[in-house]
Amino acid sequence: MNIRQSVIQILSEVTLIDNDIEKMNDNENLLNHGLDSYQLTKAIVALEKKLNILFDDEELIAYNFNTLHNIIEAVQGKLHEQG
């Protein structure tokens, strides 16, 4: 499973986004589709647990997680740091 599919699966499991995430444009703002701060926090925790990564406090800003593209970039960055 690639990173995009993993992120989509996790978001589908822990959020109430009102559209099929798989069919959404990667640059659509997820906050406009029902993602709120509580769901975002759950999604970040799930990403960290399932992908064995840890985001630094400075990285935990809504912009880094407001689109599928940004989430994938953040995850890829963490995975790259771990080598």
N, C-alpha and C positions, 0 to 999 in steps of 0.2 A: 504494500500500500504506500503510495507516495504521500508527501507532506500535505498537499492540498486535500487529498481524500481523508487523511487522518484528522485534519482541522475541521473539515465539514462534518465528519462523523461525530466528533466531540461536541461541536456547536449544536448539532441536531439533538444530541442526547441531553444537553444541560440547559438549553435556552428555549424560549418560546417565540423565536423569530417567525413571523407570520407568512413567509414565503418559503418555497423550496430552495434551500441554500445552494444546492447543487446547480440549479438553473439560474441563479442570480449572477449578475456581472460582478466580477471580483472587486470592482471599485465602488460598488453601491454602499452607501452608508448604512450599516446595520442598525444604527440607532433609529433610523427612519422606518425600520421594519420590526419594531417591537423590542429590540434589545435595550435593556435598562442596566443601571449600575449594578444591581444585585446579580442579574444574569451574567453580566460581564465578569464580575468577580468569580462566580462559579465556573465560567468558561476558562478563565486564566488558571485557576487552581486545577481544573481537570486537565488542561494542556500540560501543566507542569508535572502532574502525577503520571499521566499516561505516556508522555514523551520523555520523561526523566530529565527535565530541564528546570531551571530556576531563574525567573526574571528578577533583576535588581529593582529595588524600590523606585529608582529614578526612571525606569522604563515603564512603570505602571501608570501611564497616562492614557486617557481615552483615545487620543489620536493613533497610538500604536495598535489599537485593537478595534477601530471603528469600521474597518472594511476587511473583507476576506483577504485582499492583497496585503494589507498592513499586518494582519495576524500571521500570514504565511511568512512574510519577510522577517518578522520578529522571531518566529520559531526557527527559521533557517539560520538566522544570526546566532541564536543560542546553540543550535546543533553544531554550527561551524566552530564556535568558541570551544566547544568540548572536544572537537577533533574527531 
